[in-house]
Amino acid sequence: MKVRVQFFSRLRDLAGVSEMEIEAPEKTTAAHLLERLYSETPALRDWDKSILVASGVEFVDRDYVLQPEDDISIMPPVQGG
């Protein structure tokens, strides 16, 4: 299945792209997706403890099972001010 992954803020700079399309097997979780991204871009792993993951407009846990055509957002903690 295909999912679109979008990167925000500093993570976009580290990934070198604002978005990418990834082919993932069924039953892939957000955690598995992050591990794949870390293997391709090791600098992202430094942010692992604080990365937020969303599907569409909803934040999801790392055990979230990706769905076909999901729009997954990978972002650092939200800051206000």
A tleap script that builds the chain and sets N, CA, C and O, in Angstrom:
source leaprc.protein.ff14SB
mol = sequence {
  NMET LYS VAL ARG VAL GLN PHE PHE SER ARG
  LEU ARG ASP LEU ALA GLY VAL SER GLU MET
  GLU ILE GLU ALA PRO GLU LYS THR THR ALA
  ALA HIE LEU LEU GLU ARG LEU TYR SER GLU
  THR PRO ALA LEU ARG ASP TRP ASP LYS SER
  ILE LEU VAL ALA SER GLY VAL GLU PHE VAL
  ASP ARG ASP TYR VAL LEU GLN PRO GLU ASP
  ASP ILE SER ILE MET PRO PRO VAL GLN GLY
  CGLY
}
set mol.1.N position { 0.835 -1.174 0.000 }
set mol.1.CA position { 0.000 0.000 0.000 }
set mol.1.C position { 0.881 1.238 0.000 }
set mol.1.O position { 2.024 1.208 0.455 }
set mol.2.N position { 0.336 2.314 -0.512 }
set mol.2.CA position { 1.087 3.568 -0.555 }
set mol.2.C position { 0.572 4.505 0.530 }
set mol.2.O position { -0.631 4.610 0.771 }
set mol.3.N position { 1.526 5.188 1.183 }
set mol.3.CA position { 1.190 6.247 2.124 }
set mol.3.C position { 2.064 7.454 1.799 }
set mol.3.O position { 3.193 7.318 1.326 }
set mol.4.N position { 1.520 8.624 2.061 }
set mol.4.CA position { 2.288 9.852 1.859 }
set mol.4.C position { 2.788 10.301 3.218 }
set mol.4.O position { 2.021 10.367 4.179 }
set mol.5.N position { 4.072 10.609 3.299 }
set mol.5.CA position { 4.686 11.058 4.544 }
set mol.5.C position { 5.123 12.505 4.352 }
set mol.5.O position { 5.830 12.832 3.399 }
set mol.6.N position { 4.692 13.364 5.268 }
set mol.6.CA position { 5.077 14.765 5.233 }
set mol.6.C position { 5.940 15.068 6.452 }
set mol.6.O position { 5.668 14.595 7.555 }
set mol.7.N position { 6.984 15.862 6.236 }
set mol.7.CA position { 7.893 16.253 7.310 }
set mol.7.C position { 7.711 17.741 7.586 }
set mol.7.O position { 7.489 18.529 6.667 }
set mol.8.N position { 7.807 18.116 8.851 }
set mol.8.CA position { 7.615 19.506 9.224 }
set mol.8.C position { 8.799 20.035 10.022 }
set mol.8.O position { 9.502 19.291 10.707 }
set mol.9.N position { 8.994 21.342 9.910 }
set mol.9.CA position { 9.978 22.086 10.681 }
set mol.9.C position { 11.391 21.499 10.502 }
set mol.9.O position { 11.807 21.212 9.379 }
set mol.10.N position { 12.103 21.328 11.584 }
set mol.10.CA position { 13.494 20.840 11.544 }
set mol.10.C position { 13.582 19.438 10.921 }
set mol.10.O position { 14.578 19.109 10.276 }
set mol.11.N position { 12.558 18.626 11.111 }
set mol.11.CA position { 12.588 17.276 10.553 }
set mol.11.C position { 12.568 17.304 9.032 }
set mol.11.O position { 13.139 16.424 8.388 }
set mol.12.N position { 11.922 18.299 8.456 }
set mol.12.CA position { 11.922 18.476 6.999 }
set mol.12.C position { 13.344 18.762 6.525 }
set mol.12.O position { 13.785 18.231 5.506 }
set mol.13.N position { 14.056 19.605 7.271 }
set mol.13.CA position { 15.439 19.914 6.916 }
set mol.13.C position { 16.319 18.668 6.988 }
set mol.13.O position { 17.148 18.437 6.107 }
set mol.14.N position { 16.140 17.875 8.025 }
set mol.14.CA position { 16.942 16.656 8.185 }
set mol.14.C position { 16.625 15.629 7.106 }
set mol.14.O position { 17.531 14.970 6.596 }
set mol.15.N position { 15.350 15.484 6.752 }
set mol.15.CA position { 14.945 14.519 5.731 }
set mol.15.C position { 15.362 14.971 4.334 }
set mol.15.O position { 15.547 14.148 3.437 }
set mol.16.N position { 15.507 16.279 4.156 }
set mol.16.CA position { 15.896 16.801 2.849 }
set mol.16.C position { 14.750 16.915 1.866 }
set mol.16.O position { 14.957 17.296 0.714 }
set mol.17.N position { 13.544 16.590 2.304 }
set mol.17.CA position { 12.340 16.696 1.469 }
set mol.17.C position { 11.180 17.102 2.374 }
set mol.17.O position { 11.214 16.874 3.584 }
set mol.18.N position { 10.159 17.702 1.779 }
set mol.18.CA position { 8.990 18.048 2.582 }
set mol.18.C position { 7.994 16.895 2.630 }
set mol.18.O position { 7.214 16.776 3.575 }
set mol.19.N position { 8.027 16.046 1.603 }
set mol.19.CA position { 7.150 14.877 1.609 }
set mol.19.C position { 7.698 13.797 0.704 }
set mol.19.O position { 8.530 14.050 -0.168 }
set mol.20.N position { 7.214 12.588 0.929 }
set mol.20.CA position { 7.585 11.452 0.085 }
set mol.20.C position { 6.457 10.436 0.105 }
set mol.20.O position { 5.652 10.399 1.036 }
set mol.21.N position { 6.411 9.633 -0.909 }
set mol.21.CA position { 5.443 8.547 -0.952 }
set mol.21.C position { 6.199 7.257 -0.684 }
set mol.21.O position { 7.256 7.006 -1.265 }
set mol.22.N position { 5.648 6.450 0.197 }
set mol.22.CA position { 6.305 5.207 0.600 }
set mol.22.C position { 5.372 4.035 0.343 }
set mol.22.O position { 4.173 4.097 0.613 }
set mol.23.N position { 5.944 2.983 -0.178 }
set mol.23.CA position { 5.227 1.715 -0.339 }
set mol.23.C position { 5.496 0.910 0.934 }
set mol.23.O position { 6.648 0.640 1.275 }
set mol.24.N position { 4.432 0.532 1.627 }
set mol.24.CA position { 4.574 -0.193 2.888 }
set mol.24.C position { 3.684 -1.431 2.869 }
set mol.24.O position { 2.605 -1.412 2.277 }
set mol.25.N position { 4.131 -2.505 3.511 }
set mol.25.CA position { 3.294 -3.699 3.587 }
set mol.25.C position { 2.070 -3.442 4.463 }
set mol.25.O position { 2.084 -2.552 5.313 }
set mol.26.N position { 1.017 -4.219 4.252 }
set mol.26.CA position { -0.158 -4.125 5.109 }
set mol.26.C position { 0.248 -4.403 6.551 }
set mol.26.O position { 1.205 -5.131 6.815 }
set mol.27.N position { -0.493 -3.811 7.468 }
set mol.27.CA position { -0.280 -3.952 8.909 }
set mol.27.C position { 0.982 -3.251 9.399 }
set mol.27.O position { 1.446 -3.522 10.506 }
set mol.28.N position { 1.544 -2.355 8.592 }
set mol.28.CA position { 2.683 -1.564 9.038 }
set mol.28.C position { 2.195 -0.563 10.075 }
set mol.28.O position { 1.178 0.103 9.878 }
set mol.29.N position { 2.923 -0.463 11.175 }
set mol.29.CA position { 2.558 0.506 12.212 }
set mol.29.C position { 3.368 1.784 12.039 }
set mol.29.O position { 4.347 1.827 11.294 }
set mol.30.N position { 2.938 2.816 12.742 }
set mol.30.CA position { 3.684 4.077 12.725 }
set mol.30.C position { 5.112 3.841 13.234 }
set mol.30.O position { 6.055 4.446 12.724 }
set mol.31.N position { 5.276 2.975 14.224 }
set mol.31.CA position { 6.612 2.663 14.746 }
set mol.31.C position { 7.488 2.027 13.667 }
set mol.31.O position { 8.663 2.371 13.539 }
set mol.32.N position { 6.920 1.098 12.889 }
set mol.32.CA position { 7.686 0.462 11.807 }
set mol.32.C position { 8.064 1.498 10.746 }
set mol.32.O position { 9.173 1.472 10.213 }
set mol.33.N position { 7.142 2.401 10.445 }
set mol.33.CA position { 7.423 3.455 9.478 }
set mol.33.C position { 8.568 4.329 9.964 }
set mol.33.O position { 9.465 4.660 9.189 }
set mol.34.N position { 8.548 4.707 11.243 }
set mol.34.CA position { 9.628 5.532 11.785 }
set mol.34.C position { 10.967 4.804 11.691 }
set mol.34.O position { 11.977 5.407 11.329 }
set mol.35.N position { 10.978 3.513 12.016 }
set mol.35.CA position { 12.233 2.756 11.922 }
set mol.35.C position { 12.764 2.761 10.491 }
set mol.35.O position { 13.968 2.885 10.266 }
set mol.36.N position { 11.872 2.627 9.544 }
set mol.36.CA position { 12.293 2.669 8.138 }
set mol.36.C position { 12.875 4.036 7.800 }
set mol.36.O position { 13.911 4.129 7.140 }
set mol.37.N position { 12.211 5.091 8.251 }
set mol.37.CA position { 12.711 6.445 7.991 }
set mol.37.C position { 14.061 6.663 8.660 }
set mol.37.O position { 14.945 7.299 8.086 }
set mol.38.N position { 14.226 6.135 9.877 }
set mol.38.CA position { 15.507 6.277 10.579 }
set mol.38.C position { 16.622 5.538 9.849 }
set mol.38.O position { 17.760 6.008 9.820 }
set mol.39.N position { 16.312 4.404 9.270 }
set mol.39.CA position { 17.353 3.664 8.553 }
set mol.39.C position { 17.788 4.412 7.293 }
set mol.39.O position { 18.947 4.337 6.885 }
set mol.40.N position { 16.843 5.139 6.678 }
set mol.40.CA position { 17.161 5.904 5.473 }
set mol.40.C position { 17.769 7.273 5.797 }
set mol.40.O position { 18.566 7.803 5.022 }
set mol.41.N position { 17.390 7.839 6.942 }
set mol.41.CA position { 17.885 9.156 7.366 }
set mol.41.C position { 18.207 9.081 8.855 }
set mol.41.O position { 17.384 9.476 9.681 }
set mol.42.N position { 19.392 8.581 9.212 }
set mol.42.CA position { 19.736 8.351 10.616 }
set mol.42.C position { 19.615 9.582 11.517 }
set mol.42.O position { 19.360 9.435 12.712 }
set mol.43.N position { 19.789 10.776 10.982 }
set mol.43.CA position { 19.698 11.982 11.815 }
set mol.43.C position { 18.318 12.167 12.427 }
set mol.43.O position { 18.187 12.832 13.455 }
set mol.44.N position { 17.290 11.594 11.818 }
set mol.44.CA position { 15.942 11.695 12.374 }
set mol.44.C position { 15.824 10.963 13.706 }
set mol.44.O position { 15.024 11.349 14.558 }
set mol.45.N position { 16.616 9.909 13.890 }
set mol.45.CA position { 16.535 9.099 15.112 }
set mol.45.C position { 16.834 9.936 16.362 }
set mol.45.O position { 16.306 9.650 17.437 }
set mol.46.N position { 17.670 10.960 16.227 }
set mol.46.CA position { 17.984 11.819 17.365 }
set mol.46.C position { 16.734 12.481 17.940 }
set mol.46.O position { 16.728 12.885 19.102 }
set mol.47.N position { 15.702 12.592 17.154 }
set mol.47.CA position { 14.457 13.234 17.562 }
set mol.47.C position { 13.399 12.220 18.012 }
set mol.47.O position { 12.276 12.612 18.327 }
set mol.48.N position { 13.731 10.944 18.047 }
set mol.48.CA position { 12.745 9.891 18.275 }
set mol.48.C position { 11.863 10.116 19.499 }
set mol.48.O position { 10.648 9.939 19.411 }
set mol.49.N position { 12.422 10.490 20.604 }
set mol.49.CA position { 11.639 10.622 21.843 }
set mol.49.C position { 10.609 11.747 21.778 }
set mol.49.O position { 9.649 11.749 22.549 }
set mol.50.N position { 10.796 12.701 20.870 }
set mol.50.CA position { 9.876 13.836 20.840 }
set mol.50.C position { 9.035 13.923 19.559 }
set mol.50.O position { 8.166 14.789 19.451 }
set mol.51.N position { 9.286 13.039 18.592 }
set mol.51.CA position { 8.534 13.092 17.330 }
set mol.51.C position { 7.055 12.808 17.570 }
set mol.51.O position { 6.683 11.886 18.296 }
set mol.52.N position { 6.227 13.630 16.937 }
set mol.52.CA position { 4.783 13.418 16.932 }
set mol.52.C position { 4.386 12.876 15.570 }
set mol.52.O position { 4.932 13.285 14.546 }
set mol.53.N position { 3.433 11.953 15.564 }
set mol.53.CA position { 2.954 11.347 14.325 }
set mol.53.C position { 1.456 11.604 14.228 }
set mol.53.O position { 0.721 11.445 15.203 }
set mol.54.N position { 1.013 12.003 13.040 }
set mol.54.CA position { -0.415 12.215 12.814 }
set mol.54.C position { -0.825 11.511 11.536 }
set mol.54.O position { -0.040 11.374 10.597 }
set mol.55.N position { -2.068 11.070 11.522 }
set mol.55.CA position { -2.695 10.542 10.316 }
set mol.55.C position { -3.829 11.494 9.998 }
set mol.55.O position { -4.770 11.631 10.780 }
set mol.56.N position { -3.742 12.154 8.848 }
set mol.56.CA position { -4.716 13.197 8.546 }
set mol.56.C position { -4.530 14.331 9.532 }
set mol.56.O position { -3.443 14.901 9.628 }
set mol.57.N position { -5.586 14.668 10.271 }
set mol.57.CA position { -5.504 15.763 11.241 }
set mol.57.C position { -5.508 15.264 12.688 }
set mol.57.O position { -5.630 16.060 13.619 }
set mol.58.N position { -5.375 13.947 12.879 }
set mol.58.CA position { -5.408 13.357 14.217 }
set mol.58.C position { -4.031 12.817 14.598 }
set mol.58.O position { -3.407 12.088 13.828 }
set mol.59.N position { -3.562 13.183 15.798 }
set mol.59.CA position { -2.346 12.577 16.304 }
set mol.59.C position { -2.622 11.105 16.566 }
set mol.59.O position { -3.713 10.741 17.007 }
set mol.60.N position { -1.624 10.250 16.291 }
set mol.60.CA position { -1.782 8.813 16.502 }
set mol.60.C position { -0.606 8.283 17.322 }
set mol.60.O position { 0.482 8.860 17.334 }
set mol.61.N position { -0.860 7.169 18.004 }
set mol.61.CA position { 0.194 6.490 18.750 }
set mol.61.C position { 1.063 5.707 17.780 }
set mol.61.O position { 0.720 5.532 16.611 }
set mol.62.N position { 2.162 5.256 18.277 }
set mol.62.CA position { 3.094 4.524 17.407 }
set mol.62.C position { 2.597 3.128 17.062 }
set mol.62.O position { 3.132 2.493 16.154 }
set mol.63.N position { 1.592 2.644 17.763 }
set mol.63.CA position { 1.017 1.346 17.407 }
set mol.63.C position { -0.108 1.476 16.373 }
set mol.63.O position { -0.738 0.482 16.014 }
set mol.64.N position { -0.359 2.688 15.899 }
set mol.64.CA position { -1.361 2.925 14.853 }
set mol.64.C position { -0.992 2.130 13.602 }
set mol.64.O position { 0.153 2.177 13.153 }
set mol.65.N position { -1.945 1.409 13.043 }
set mol.65.CA position { -1.718 0.633 11.824 }
set mol.65.C position { -2.058 1.520 10.627 }
set mol.65.O position { -3.180 2.009 10.499 }
set mol.66.N position { -1.073 1.717 9.761 }
set mol.66.CA position { -1.263 2.562 8.591 }
set mol.66.C position { -2.332 1.998 7.671 }
set mol.66.O position { -2.478 0.783 7.534 }
set mol.67.N position { -3.069 2.894 7.049 }
set mol.67.CA position { -4.124 2.531 6.113 }
set mol.67.C position { -3.720 2.971 4.711 }
set mol.67.O position { -2.973 3.939 4.569 }
set mol.68.N position { -4.193 2.285 3.672 }
set mol.68.CA position { -3.864 2.697 2.305 }
set mol.68.C position { -4.236 4.167 2.079 }
set mol.68.O position { -5.291 4.634 2.508 }
set mol.69.N position { -3.353 4.866 1.405 }
set mol.69.CA position { -3.550 6.275 1.056 }
set mol.69.C position { -3.529 7.212 2.261 }
set mol.69.O position { -3.967 8.357 2.147 }
set mol.70.N position { -3.027 6.754 3.422 }
set mol.70.CA position { -2.894 7.644 4.582 }
set mol.70.C position { -1.981 8.808 4.251 }
set mol.70.O position { -1.042 8.671 3.467 }
set mol.71.N position { -2.262 9.953 4.851 }
set mol.71.CA position { -1.354 11.099 4.862 }
set mol.71.C position { -0.775 11.156 6.269 }
set mol.71.O position { -1.463 11.524 7.221 }
set mol.72.N position { 0.489 10.789 6.389 }
set mol.72.CA position { 1.152 10.725 7.680 }
set mol.72.C position { 2.048 11.951 7.835 }
set mol.72.O position { 2.852 12.263 6.957 }
set mol.73.N position { 1.898 12.637 8.963 }
set mol.73.CA position { 2.725 13.796 9.270 }
set mol.73.C position { 3.710 13.416 10.360 }
set mol.73.O position { 3.347 12.806 11.366 }
set mol.74.N position { 4.961 13.788 10.142 }
set mol.74.CA position { 6.028 13.557 11.103 }
set mol.74.C position { 6.507 14.938 11.528 }
set mol.74.O position { 6.983 15.723 10.708 }
set mol.75.N position { 6.376 15.229 12.838 }
set mol.75.CA position { 6.697 16.589 13.274 }
set mol.75.C position { 7.337 16.608 14.651 }
set mol.75.O position { 7.149 15.693 15.453 }
set mol.76.N position { 8.097 17.666 14.912 }
set mol.76.CA position { 8.639 17.836 16.255 }
set mol.76.C position { 7.528 18.318 17.186 }
set mol.76.O position { 6.427 18.614 16.721 }
set mol.77.N position { 7.792 18.402 18.476 }
set mol.77.CA position { 6.760 18.885 19.401 }
set mol.77.C position { 6.227 20.242 18.952 }
set mol.77.O position { 6.967 21.082 18.442 }
set mol.78.N position { 4.938 20.431 19.153 }
set mol.78.CA position { 4.294 21.685 18.789 }
set mol.78.C position { 4.692 22.752 19.800 }
set mol.78.O position { 4.649 22.534 21.011 }
set mol.79.N position { 5.077 23.906 19.276 }
set mol.79.CA position { 5.464 25.005 20.155 }
set mol.79.C position { 4.517 26.167 19.944 }
set mol.79.O position { 4.064 26.425 18.828 }
set mol.80.N position { 4.235 26.839 20.990 }
set mol.80.CA position { 3.373 28.017 20.892 }
set mol.80.C position { 4.125 29.258 21.316 }
set mol.80.O position { 5.313 29.213 21.634 }
set mol.81.N position { 3.427 30.337 21.315 }
set mol.81.CA position { 4.112 31.510 21.815 }
set mol.81.C position { 3.695 32.741 21.236 }
set mol.81.O position { 4.215 33.798 21.593 }
savepdb mol mol.pdb
quit
